[in-house]
Amino acid sequence: MDLSTTHAAGLQYLPARWIPVLWVFGAYLLGSIATAIPVARIMGLPDPRQVGSGNPGATNILRHGGKKAALMTLAGDLLKGFLPVLGARLMGLDEWTVAAAGLATFLGHLYPVYFGFRGGKGVATALGILLGLNPLLGAITFSVWLLVFALTRISSLAALTAALVTPAIAWILFVGQVFPGLVSILALWIIWRHRSNLLRLLRGEEEGFGGRHPGRH
């Protein structure tokens, strides 16, 4: 079946104008699945919103639940960013709808309707979105994060550095498209969500893995 002409079997009977709207709405609902919370429940771990940084993300889960739970959380958050974007592209939806789907799933992660609109900081979900837009962009972003984290062991600094670098790369890769705007919005939102971490970094108080204040990251 040619997804670019039929928009998939389950959607081909809908009026064409509704397909982008429903896709974006579905992306938000998917993004609202805060992976860390069901992972914690399944594995009998504390609610990540009630321990450490209070952030339902892979880093907080790693500190309080171990590597397996963190990897499951990371995979879930990546996929929920990746799938709506890739799916929209495979269906032949226009780039504005692709960008809107990426933004919707990101906002779902930050403000999940299922969990009182209290979500994570969006780093893993944003990476999934970038991979869906362009695997090279996602790979470069992850490489920047990994390098900074390997050197400093501070996850917040790695996230902030990647957020600063990625928009410039997007403007090079997506000349004349709307995607650099999306990437810039994601980066600014990630920086905003890490504002308390940034203040501690500026004061020299932010500790990395193995530091004195593990719950802060």
LINUR-V743679 format. One record per helix or strand of 3 or more residues. SS is the DSSP state (alpha for helix, beta for strand). FROM is the first residue (numbers start at 1). TO is the last residue. If there is no record, write none. Layout:
SS_FROM_TO / SS_FROM_TO
This chain:
alpha_3_6 / alpha_16_31 / alpha_35_42 / alpha_58_65 / alpha_67_90 / alpha_95_110 / alpha_113_115 / alpha_123_133 / alpha_135_152 / alpha_155_173 / alpha_179_193 / alpha_195_203 / alpha_214_216
